[in-house]
């Protein structure tokens, strides 16, 4: 499904809280700030907040570093920047306004690829993520 263990883990964390319309874009060659963008949505502001908090809780649990987090308090568009992966969690109406999937789709097409993974690909429950190969701040020392 995915070669990047952090992306695989994030997908699991998103599906644990029933995030919808999950799209993963590999944009490393066309982006100067990240390797992957993950875009998904929650049904309501409380759902967006719950999804965001689950990702943050797991990031903390595995000792990973959050470079930035934005929008979680209002939960219309939450952004969690983990460096090599940036997670965008939207309300469906906000996601449509910004056409973010079109933007990342164009960036990933510049790399001659389509989205790495989409919800339409029937990801189902990915099962337990192998987090053993995720680089943590302790393992970087």
C-alpha positions in Angstrom: 0.0 0.0 0.0 2.6 2.5 1.0 6.4 2.4 1.4 6.7 5.3 3.9 6.0 3.9 7.4 5.0 7.3 8.7 2.4 7.7 6.0 1.1 4.2 6.7 0.8 5.0 10.4 -1.0 8.3 9.8 -3.5 6.5 7.5 -4.2 4.1 10.4 -4.6 6.9 12.9 -7.0 8.7 10.5 -9.1 5.6 9.9 -9.3 4.9 13.7 -11.4 8.1 13.9 -13.3 7.3 10.7 -11.8 10.1 8.6 -13.4 10.2 5.1 -12.1 10.7 1.6 -8.4 10.1 2.5 -6.0 11.0 -0.3 -2.3 10.7 -0.1 -0.1 12.7 -2.6 3.6 12.1 -3.1 4.8 15.6 -3.9 8.5 15.4 -2.9 9.9 16.4 -6.3 7.6 19.4 -6.8 7.5 20.7 -3.2 10.2 22.4 -1.3 8.6 21.8 2.1 7.3 18.2 2.4 7.4 14.7 0.7 3.7 13.8 1.2 0.4 15.6 1.7 -2.4 13.7 3.2 -5.9 15.2 2.8 -9.0 13.9 4.5 -12.3 15.2 6.0 -14.5 14.8 9.0 -18.3 15.2 9.1 -18.4 18.1 11.6 -16.1 20.4 13.5 -16.0 18.0 16.5 -15.1 15.1 14.1 -12.3 17.2 12.6 -11.0 18.0 16.1 -11.2 14.3 17.1 -9.3 13.2 14.1 -6.7 15.9 14.6 -6.3 15.0 18.3 -5.9 11.3 17.5 -3.1 12.1 15.1 -1.4 14.4 17.6 -1.8 11.8 20.5 -0.2 9.1 18.4 2.6 11.5 17.2 3.4 12.2 20.9 3.1 8.5 21.8 5.8 7.6 19.3 8.0 10.6 20.2 7.7 12.3 16.8 8.0 16.0 16.3 5.2 18.3 15.3 6.7 21.3 13.4 3.4 23.1 13.3 -0.3 22.6 14.0 -3.0 25.1 12.9 -6.8 25.3 12.9 -7.6 22.6 15.4 -9.4 24.9 17.8 -11.9 26.0 15.1 -11.8 22.6 13.3 -12.9 23.8 9.8 -9.4 23.1 8.3 -6.8 21.5 10.6 -3.2 21.2 9.5 -0.5 19.1 11.2 3.0 19.5 9.9 5.3 16.6 10.6 8.0 17.6 8.2 8.1 14.9 5.6 4.3 14.6 5.9 1.7 17.3 6.2 -1.9 16.3 7.2 -4.9 18.4 6.2 -8.2 17.6 7.8 -11.2 19.5 6.4 -14.9 19.9 6.8 -16.3 18.8 3.4 -17.6 22.2 2.5 -14.2 23.9 3.2 -12.4 21.3 1.3 -14.5 22.0 -1.8 -13.9 25.8 -1.5 -10.1 25.5 -1.6 -9.8 22.7 -4.2 -6.8 21.4 -2.4 -7.1 18.0 -4.0 -6.7 19.6 -7.4 -3.6 21.5 -6.2 -1.9 18.4 -4.8 -3.1 16.4 -7.8 -1.3 18.8 -10.1 1.9 18.6 -8.0 1.8 14.8 -7.9 1.2 14.7 -11.7 4.4 16.8 -12.2 6.1 13.7 -10.7 4.2 11.5 -13.3 2.1 9.8 -10.6 -1.4 9.9 -9.5 -2.4 10.1 -5.8 -0.6 7.4 -3.9 -3.7 6.3 -2.2 -7.3 7.5 -2.3 -10.3 6.5 -0.2 -11.9 5.4 -3.4 -9.2 2.7 -3.6 -11.0 1.0 -0.8 -8.3 1.2 1.8 -10.6 -0.3 4.4 -8.9 -0.9 7.7 -5.2 -1.0 7.1 -4.6 -3.1 10.2 -1.8 -2.3 12.6 0.8 0.0 11.2 4.4 -1.0 11.5 5.7 1.9 13.4 9.0 0.3 14.2 10.8 2.0 11.3 9.4 5.5 12.0 12.3 7.7 12.9 11.7 9.3 16.3 13.6 12.1 17.9 15.2 9.6 20.3 16.5 7.5 17.4 18.0 10.5 15.7 20.3 11.2 18.6 
